Each structure stands twice: as structure tokens, then as C-alpha cells.
Amino acid sequence: MITRVLMPKLSEAMEQGKVVKWLKREGEPVKGGDVIAEIETDKANVEIEAFGSGLLRKIIVPDGGQVPVGQVIGVIADPADDIGGVAADLPKAPAAAPPAEAPTRALPVEEAYKSAPETMAVVSMGAEISHVGGGGQAVAAPPSGGRVKASPLAKKIAAQSGVDLRGLQGTGPGGRIVRRDVETALAAAPAAPAPVAPVAPVAPAAPAAPPAAARPAFSVPSRPGVEFEDIPLTSMRAAIARRMPLSKGPVPHFYVTSEVAMDRAWALREELNALESSARVSVTDLVIRACALALSRHPAVNASFQGQAVRVHHRVHIGVAVALEGGLITPVLRDCDVKPLAQIAAESRDLAERARIGKLRVPELSGATFSISNLGMFDVEEFAAIINPPEGAILAVGSVIEKPVADGGQLRVGKRMRMTLSCDHRVIDGATGARFLQDVKRLLEEPLRLLV
């Protein structure tokens, strides 16, 4: 049976993707579920798995090739199958094609999966669940065609630290090895003696380049005498350049700002973080929980513009902006209104860590109904964020700062934080946005409500 490996659509904005590298070579056997390639999208690198079994008969798009969503990038088939009709007329992508507008309309994720043939390659959507205060029993990771079941973050940590995943027991769903399993193995392993190398005179080495994920977006060596240099856009920067004008220009923004007394919330956060059994809670986690509860009370804010209709969402999925060296990414925390603060803290930290190493999974890249951007850690007192369409609003959060405040006729030092809500006026009216922000402020100033 012939299986066409297609360039998948991994986000609403994705129009084309880049094959970072093939993990299987032409002629190698492939089983359903095997990871066969790594794809670069405008948000993250994602591994794709084979849906069918056979041999990887043809790699149509080589490493570095960039093609539109839906194009065939490879063919899996039995040795006797004739694949000439599949691969004959397909153009090969250049090894380093510059970003370009896709010539065809890209289907939404749901439509793409419904319309795709049964034999297309599908993207792995296995979820790593963070257990907060749980007592789950470790389960040995079952073999899956010789492939160890482990999360991308666990694989990265194991590769960097030299841990053999085949000797670990997984505590994730179905015996999946997750980050904490690798960290436990590292903590229990005895320190290995450093190998002794013969001493020989060597020339001074140039400092090692930082990993790709840690390089600044436009970092270039100093070039005395050179007037300027054009740096090609990364996939992420190109996506930002395409999408932001679609928001700031056509979307009629208005802004509502409020100052929050954070004294009690700050004290509660310190108490929670002092408990060894509790996940560490950040200011962002408190704001996420407050917004989730307020959105459930103000569904008109948990809405998006759909052209001829306003879609009111009945589930609260919050996108949390994470600043990367190459741009901005907004992973999504789902169903925040029904999750306790501790679970939100654990999941948001996990999402941020995997966002920084480019290992987010497909469902975590899209589907937000509301977004939060916190620049408080950069000593930013106040700012206004641009709405991420089709969402109806985004909350910009500044630093928690100490300042003199009047309290009952007395002057004292208090902790204050400024928040600005950006609203799409086609979806949200001024009074609606103001009432929502008022509820978020009240929840943060009475933070025990966040623990309910």
C-alpha cells in the first residue's frame, strides 16, 4: 500500500513548512507510528509520524526544502508497489527556499484532517501530563517497534546529559518517559570521573556558538567598515510580519487600563511557594487564573470575530505569550477555568520551557480564545498589546512595583501592578471590557478566590 507523506498544517497561520531533517533514509523500513521527519513551522519544530508501513521509497523534499502545506514530501510503500505516478510530476523544493506566499489556500486543521486520505502521515499528538502532588506509580515504558516512548523535552535532557532512556521507567501516560523521570535518574546516578586526556599544546579555540534556540534573532558578527547587512527573516519572524498588520490595521483596538493592589496576592504567592508540595506559582499564573474565572463570568470577552458573526466560546483556552530570542510565541493553556491554580502553574511552566527549545506539540500552538502578555519581568510598568486575531482581546501585564499609596488617610508603601486590556471593538464594547477588567482586579485583590 502506498502512503503519501504530506506537509501538515500545524497552525492557522501556517502556509508552508520546512523539512528540517529526515530521521529515516530512503530504503529504510518504516512502521506506523515511527517518527520519520522533523518539520519547522512558523512557531516550533514538530516531529511527524508515519501512518502507514513499508519502506521509505522516496524523499521528494530533501532536508532544508520548503513547500506549501499539503504537498507530498515523501512516499512510503511496499517494495513491489509502483510509485511512479505519485512522485513523477512533483517539483522538488530547493534546499533553502526563501519564505514566500503560498499559492494555494491552506485548510484549517480540522478540515485538513477530514479531507486528507487515510494513508497520509499524521502528526504525533501524545500529551505529557504534569501531575501536581500526585502519587502515580511508575510504569515501565512498553516497547513500540524498538522506539522508546518519551516526551521531546525528556529526549533533549537525556541527550544533553548522556542518560540512556532505554533503562528508565516512565511515569507518564501509558508508561511514557517524561522530564521528571530523566531528572530523577540524573539525581540518583553517581558522578562519573572525568576522562584523563594527554596534555598537548593547542591553539586557542574560538568561543563556541550558542545553541540555535538561544541566538538573538538578528545577531551578526561586527563588521568594521560595512554600512549595513540584510538578515533573512526566520520562519517565526516572517509569520509575525504577516500577521501583525492583519491585526493592528483592520482591527479597531481600544484600551482599558487599571491598577491592582497586589499586596495580598504577593503574600499568597510567597506562602504557596514556601510549601514543598506545591508547584511554584508566578504572578502570571495568578493572572491566568483570575482571567479564566472572569472570562467564565463575562463570555462576551471570551469571543472572536468571524466576519459575519461573533463566536462566543464556552471553553476558556488562554494563550500565554513567551518571549524567545527569535520572536514571540503564544502556547495555549486549555480549559483554564476548570483547572486549579497549582495545575495552571505546573502546565504554564512546562509550556514555557518547551516553547524555548522549540518542542511544543500541535494542539498547544493554536486555539486560544484569549491571550495574556506579561512584560513585568523586564521592568516594564505599563504597555498595550496587539490583539492576536481572531481573538477579541488580550491583557498586557506590567511589573509589580513598590510605590507610596494612600490607605485610610495614611501614607504607606504598597505593591501595585498595572494591566491594560486591548479589545476588538467589533466584538467587545467599552463597558463590557471595563467590567471584565474590574472582575480580574477584584480577584487579584482578594486572591483566596483564586484557590476555589
JOPE-V519570 format. One record per run of one state. SS is the DSSP state (H for helix, E for strand, L for the rest). FROM is the first residue (numbers start at 1). TO is the last residue. Records with the same first field share a line. If there is no record, write none. Layout:
# JOPE-V519570
SS = FROM-TO, FROM-TO
This chain:
# JOPE-V519570
L = 1-2, 7-15, 23-28, 31-34, 41-44, 50-53, 60-65, 69-71, 78-83, 88-108, 116-121, 124-138, 141-143, 145-146, 148-149, 151-151, 162-164, 168-168, 171-172, 176-176, 178-178, 189-211, 215-234, 249-252, 262-262, 275-282, 298-302, 306-309, 313-317, 325-326, 334-335, 339-340, 357-361, 366-369, 375-375, 379-390, 392-392, 408-409, 425-429, 446-446, 452-452
E = 3-6, 16-22, 29-30, 35-40, 45-49, 54-59, 66-68, 72-77, 122-123, 139-140, 144-144, 147-147, 150-150, 169-170, 177-177, 253-261, 303-305, 310-312, 318-324, 327-333, 370-374, 391-391, 393-407, 410-424
H = 84-87, 109-115, 152-161, 165-167, 173-175, 179-188, 212-214, 235-248, 263-274, 283-297, 336-338, 341-356, 362-365, 376-378, 430-445, 447-451
